[in-house]
Amino acid sequence: MKLTDDERAMLDGREGRTRQKAIELLINYGTALGAESLVDTNNVGGYMIADRAGYQQFGGDFDALFSQMCLDSEERLEFPKVKAFSCQFETDMDPELCEIEGKDDEDYKRFKKNEEWLAKTGIQLMCTCTPYLVGNVPVKGEHCAWMESSAVVYINSVLGARTNCEGNASATAAMLTGKTPYWGFHTDEHRLGTHLINVETDVRGSMEWGLLGYYIGKVVGEKIPVIYGVKTTPIRDDLKQFGAATASSGGVEMYHIPGITADAHTVEEAFGGKKPLYSLKYGPVERKYAYEQLNLIGGNTDVDFVMFGCPHNSIQEIREICGLIEGKRIKDGVNLWILTPRSIKDLANRNGYAKIINDFGGILMADTCPALGRLMPKGTKVMATNSAKQAHYLPSMMGIEAWYGTTADCVNSAITGRWEGKLK
């Protein structure tokens, strides 16, 4: 691998042992992937939250814990301040809601000490899978090194930033060095479309975009779909749900909607002048298939848990939910959780939305989600959600049934305790 002078200095240990280990890791990682060089990055997102077992195993020594967990090093390394602008994605709890989440005082103390360590290391405590909602908005062409599949597909596609879906080790090493291997979605040739999807039915609203994304992920896997024929311009939250669905049912890290997403104005440009490998359609039959797949593990219509916020809710989505629940009351025995970034939770408080949610009987929760934190109300059996990602993952992860539908369908199930959603 060709190294620059500053990369060689880190490799030679002139910037300390920790950065030396980090650059070694990136060189080995990049070499295995066929990268011939590294590229500068000043925008990295990763997960550096210690679980309870790890925290106890290392006696609360975060340097030792993350040396092993995030740099694959048995040697205890002292973490200096990160070189790249770096943010923490989601965590495993909202420290303000420990009792509701089933967390105890030990969990709370672990979490707060972990936050202190992150801040000391220079990592921004955004604590969300949607950093682009709270100020970290990379621009077209910017080289990033992000984890979190739904965030990766969003910034690659909608914003035109450049990142592969990184792991714990490569993201942490990028934070410490300001470097990431130059391969994959960092290169022009790897960003070209592979599959043409002709949309033959109207797609409006987050549920419909979730269905479209879920179907596309199923059929293209890890390839790059180019979506043609969309008649209504989606809003940001539609594309957020769409990308999360493609990444969940398949492994999509980038897509093109020519004229809407960042990289291509036309179908021809999206394919770089080449012919698509496959041309597929999305019509009423495919739409019905996606809906049935997402509701395959729903049988019991007695709902006891309603969840909004995977990926995390924007303030617009919270506003929409509050418009549906204001002046109403949740059914006894049903729980409603609304997940959002901590800074948007603060905004919701100031706008009066948190009070509306509380008066309804719901919970506004920050920093985490049921999948990452393995969190659900005690005794949950049947969930309703407007998130294709959670409907896909949670049944197998948590042993529950799940229903997928519109925001209004889910609010109705919170009020009635029954699932009555249908594909209209």
N, C-alpha and C positions, 0 to 999 in steps of 0.2 A: 504494500500500500504506500502511495506517495504521501509524505507528510510535510506540512509547512513547518517553518521555524518554531512557531509557538507550540505546535503539536509535538515536535521533537523535544522541546524543552520540558513539557509535561511528562513525556515518556522517559526522559533521562532522570526524572525525579527532582528537577530544579524548582518545581512548585509544590513539593511535598509528596509524601507517600500516598495520600488518599487520591489526589488527582492522577498520580502515576498509575494506580490500580484502575481508576476509572477509564483512562485513555487506553490502557492495555485491553480492558474489557471491550471497548468500542472497536479497537483494531481487530481483535479476534472475531468479534461479531460481524463486522463489516466484511472481513476477508472470507468468512464462511458464506456470506451472501453474494459474494462476487463484486463488492464495492472496491473501487480502485483508489478512493480518497474519502476524506471526511468533508463535511460542509458546516459552516458556522450556523449556529442557531441561538437566538435570544428569546425563545418562547418554548418552554418545556412544561408539560403537565404530567403529574404522576401521583402514585398512592404511597404515602409514607406514614401510615397509621398502624401502630402496633396492636395486635389483638391481645387478649388477656393472657393466653398461654405463652406467647412470645415475650411479653412484658415480664411475666413471672420467671420464665426460663433465664432471661438475661439480667434479672434483678433490677429492672428499671434503667439499665444502661442502654440508652438509645443508640449511641455510637456503635456499641458492640452488636446490638440487634440488627441495625440497618446495614452494617458491614456485611453480615452474613445474608440477610434477607434481600438486600437491594444491590449489593456488589459481589455477591457470591464469594465472600472472603472469610476464611476462618480466622484470619488476623484481625484484631481489633483496630479499626482505623478511626482517627479523630476527624470528624467532618468539619471542614472549613465552610465559610459562607459560599453559597452557590455562585457560579460565574454567570449563568444565564438567568434571565427573568423566568421564574418558575412558580407554578401554582399547584396546590394540593387539590385533587379531585375529591370525590365524596369520602365520607368517613363512616364509621360503624354505629354512630349514635348522634342524637341531638342532646347535648349536655343539659339543656333546660327541661328535658322530658324523660329523665331517667326512669322514674317509676312506671310511666306508661309503657316504656320500651322494655321493661323487665331488667333494667340495669341497677347495680347497687353502688354504694359509695366508693368501693374499690375501682369500679369501672370509671366513675366520674373523675377520680384522682388521676388514674392512668391517662385518660383522655386529655385533661387539662395540662398535665406534664408533657404529653406528646405535642400539644399545641405550642407550648413554650419552647420546646426543642426546635420545632419547625420554624417558628418566628426567629429564633436565634440564628438559624442556618440561612435565613433570608428567603424562605419559601412562603409565598403568599397564601394566606388561609382563606381561599375562596370556597373550598369545601363543597364543590358541586360538580356534577357531570356536564354542566352547561356553562363553562366559564365565559363563553361569548355573550351570556345574558347579563353578566356583572362586570364588564369592562375589559376582558381579555378577548379582543376581536382582531385576530391576525388579518393582514391584508393579502391581496392577490400576489402570489409569488413568494410570500414569506416562508422561509424554511423553519418548521417547528418539529418538536419531538413529543408527541402527545400519546398518552394511553387513552382508554375508554372508547369503545367502538362507536358509540353514537356521536361522540364529539369529533372523532377522527373523520367520519364520513361527512359530517356537517361542514367542517372547515375546509376539507379537500374540495368539496363539491360546491357548496353555496358561496363560500368566500374565496375559493381559489388559492388558499394557502397550501402548503406542501408538507405532508407528514405521512409516515407509515404508522401502523398501529403498534406502538412500542410496548415492551414488557417492563416489569419493575426494574430490572438491571440496566437495560439500555436507557430508560428514561432518567434514572438516577445518575448514571454516568454522564448523560448529556447535561443535566443540571450542573454538575461539578466542573465540566470542561467547556461548555458552550459549543460542543461539537456533536454531530450525529453522522452515521454512515450515509454517503451519497449513493443512494440506490432507490429502486421502487418508485414510489410516488413523488420523490424529489426530482425525478428526471422527466423530461417532456414525453419521451416515447412510451413510458409506462402509464401515462394518464389518458391515453386514447381509448375510445369506446370499443367494446367487443360485441355487444348484443344490442340489436334495435328492438325496442318495445313500442308497438303501435297501440296507443290507448284509444279504444273505440267506445268508451262510455264516459259520462260526465264524472269528474272527480272534484268534489267540493267538501271542505271541512276536514278536520283532523282524522276522524274515523275512516273516511274514504281514502285519504292519503296513507293511513296505516295499512289498510287492506291492499292497496296498490303496492306499497313497499314490501309487505309480507309475501305477496305472490311473486314479486320480482326476485327477492332474495332466494325463494324456493327454487326458481328456475335458472338463475344465473350463478348461484354459489358465490365464488369470490371474484367473479369477473366484473366488468365495468359496463353497466347498462346505459343506453341512450334512450331517453323517454321522449316519444314524439306523439303529437296529437292532443296534448293537454289544452283544453279550451279556456280554462279559468286560471288566472295567475294565483299561485298559492302564496299564503303569508308565511312568515318565518316559522311559526309554530306548526304549520302543516308540514313544512320541510323537515323540521326537527323530528316529528313523529314518523315521517316517511323514511328518513335515513336510519333511525333506530330500528325500524321494522326490517329493513333490508339487511342490516348488520346482524340481526337476531336470527332470522330464518335462513339466511345464507352467511356470507362473510364479506358483504360489500363494503369497501372502504372509499369508493368514489363512484359518482354517477354524473350524467349530464342531462339537463333539460335545456336544450339549446334556446338561447334568448332569455333564459331565466337564471341559470347557474353561471358561474364565473368564467369557465374556460372556453366555451364555444358559443358562437352566435347562430350557427347552422348545424344541421345533422352532418353534413359533409366535413365541417371543421372538427366536430366531435370525434369522427373516425379518422382524421388525418388524411382524408382522401381515399382511404381503403374501404373495402366492402366489409360489412359486418359478418362475423362468424355465423350468427344465427339471427333470423328475424322472427319475432313472436308477437302475439297480440294479447291485449287485455280488454276483455269485453264482459258482458253479463255472466257468462259461464265461469270465467276465471275469477270474477269478483265474488260470486257465490262460493266457489271452492275456497278462496282465502278466508271468507267469513266462517265457513264450516270448520276449517282447520283450526282457527283461533278459538272456536267454541266447542271443540271436540271433547274437552275434558270438563264440560259443563253439563250436569245432569240434574242436580238438585237445584231447584229454583228459589230455595230459601237462602237469601244472601245475608251474611253476617259481617262482611267487611267490604268497604268501598275505598278504592285507592286511586288518587290522581297524582301524577307527578313523576313519570319515568319516560323520558328524561325530565329533569326538574321543571316545575311549572314556571312560566313567565308571569309577570304581573297582569298581563292581558288575560291569561287563562284563569288566574285567581279571580279576576273581575268577573269573568263569564260564569264561573261556578257560583260566586256570591249572588249574581243576578238570579240564579235558579233556586237558591236556598233561602234567600232573605225572607224573614217573616214566617218560615216554616220550621219544622222540628224533625230530627232524625227519629226513626222508630227504635223503641227500646230493644236492646240486644244487638243492634247494628253499630259498627264503628266506622267512622269516616276519617281517613288520613289524607292530608293534602301536603305534598312534599315540594320544597322550593329551596333555592339558595338562601343563606342566612341574611344577606343584604336585602333580598327581596322580601323575606319575612319581616324585616324591619320596615320596609316600605309599605307592606300590607297592614302592619300595625298602625302606621301613621295615617293611612287612608281609610281606616275603619273596617277593613276587610277581615282582619283577625277577630274582631268583635262579632261580626256577622257569622263567621265560622263557629266561634265559640257558642253563640246564642243558639245556633242550629244543633249543636252537640258534637261538632267535629273538632279535629286537631290540626293545627297548622304546624308542620314539622320541618326542620331545616337540617342540612348537613349530610343526610343519609337517605336510604331507601330500603324497602323490605328485602330486596335481593342482596345488596351488599352487606347490610347489617344483620341479615337473617332475623328480621324484626317483623312481627305481626301481633295483633291483639291475641291474647291467650284464648285458646279454644277455637280459633278461626277454622272454618270448614269450607266456606264458599265465598269467593271474592268476585267483585265486579270492578272493571277498570276500563278506561279509554286508552290504555297503553298496550299496543300490540307486543311490545318487548316484555312487559310483565306478564301478560297473558300467556306468552310463549314459555317463559322461564319458571315462574313461581310454582305452577302445579307440580313439576318434577322436583324442584328444590325444596319445597315446603310441604308437599303431600296434601295439597288442597285442590278443590275444583275452582274453575275460573270462567267468567263470562266477559266477553269483549263487546263494546258497543259505543254509542255516542256519549258525550258528557251528560246530556239530558237523560239518556237511558240509565246511566249510573246514579245520577241524583235521584231519579225516581225510585230506584231500588233501595237507596238509603232511606227514603221516606216511607216506603211500603214494606221493605224487608223481602221483596220478591223481585226476581228477574223477569222483566216483561219485554226486553229488547228484541227487536226483529230486524231482519234485513229488508228494508223497504225498496 
